[in-house]
Amino acid sequence: MSENLELRQFVDGPIVPIVSNRWFVRMKNKLNCPYLGIILATLSSLFFSLCSVIVKGLVDINPMELASFRFIGVLLPAVPILVYTKQPVFPEGKRVILLLRCFMGTTGLMLSFYAFRHMPLADASVIIFSTPVFVAIFARVFLKEQCSLFNIVTIVLTLVGVVLITRPPFVFGDSAASLEAERYEGKHYDIWGPVAAISSTLFGANVYILLRALKGLHFSVIMTNFGAFALVYTLIVCGSIGAICWPACGRDRWLVVVLGIFSFLGQILLTVSLQLEQAGPVAIARCADIVFAFIWQMMFFGETPTGYSLLGAFLVVSSVILTALKKWALSLPRESSVRKRLRFLIID
């Protein structure tokens, strides 16, 4: 999930906007489209899901090298926003937390790229998308926040969904392993794909906790530091494993360029959508990422999802939507009719 959405949806306290929201509101009214923010968030999901397709399809390029191109897409839109808003690049008093957040976020995204390469696209996307649900665990451990019954229910639903998707042989027996072997056309079941996806989720959950400590910073500061740190980090990793090389001429090189462009477009569309709409509805619209992943999995890779995967995806997406709805309800005024309709979510 994108950096803007992490900051806007799951960090408590006020968020400083990029620019005045009045320009975006005027554009929304001029187009006479009250759901423009939701549409843009869905388009953002489309571009991000296509990035995952490119990562999975470019089998001749190391996933770590592809991650460096993805981080260029994070850095490019952040720098002009940072300059426009005249924010400090590396503010004192927050540097250690910023670096830790950058390390966690970079490692998590690199692991997700590995998972996309070594797992069915939709399965990896669903597991990685479950990150917000696990925030409650780390908030309880590190911030001593209360873990409510709602959090426990969503965590259990998500864990059951992840187990159904990964179907570890020690739980489902040899029959589950044979299903994976059939899906991969005779290849051995690669346990490291699910391990990378779950690890990416855990790193991502810690990112949310660190972002709470950075809630006073403009998000462009966080994104600029993240993009710059991640680019250097991935280049070091690629150099250590001998993966620094230009992609082959032709299709591979063009797809790498498209990866950077799609990352940039997805980031910009998500940024604008968050100016037009509250973070809760945007997070729900971002669930379209999962739908796109199932479509691309069947269309481009000929991988038909099993009943286990579909059921697991339903449980995980339901948990994420419920979590987003609760955050949205808590952000609304007490007299809001929407908050009253969602009151069953905010009762601990």
Secondary structure as UniProt FT lines:
FT   HELIX           3..10
FT   HELIX           21..30
FT   TURN            31..32
FT   TURN            34..35
FT   HELIX           36..57
FT   TURN            59..60
FT   HELIX           63..85
FT   TURN            92..93
FT   HELIX           95..118
FT   HELIX           121..129
FT   HELIX           131..134
FT   HELIX           135..142
FT   HELIX           149..166
FT   HELIX           169..172
FT   HELIX           174..183
FT   TURN            184..186
FT   HELIX           192..213
FT   TURN            214..216
FT   HELIX           219..240
FT   TURN            241..242
FT   TURN            249..250
FT   HELIX           251..276
FT   HELIX           279..285
FT   TURN            286..287
FT   HELIX           288..301
FT   HELIX           307..331
FT   TURN            334..335
FT   HELIX           337..341
FT   HELIX           343..345
//
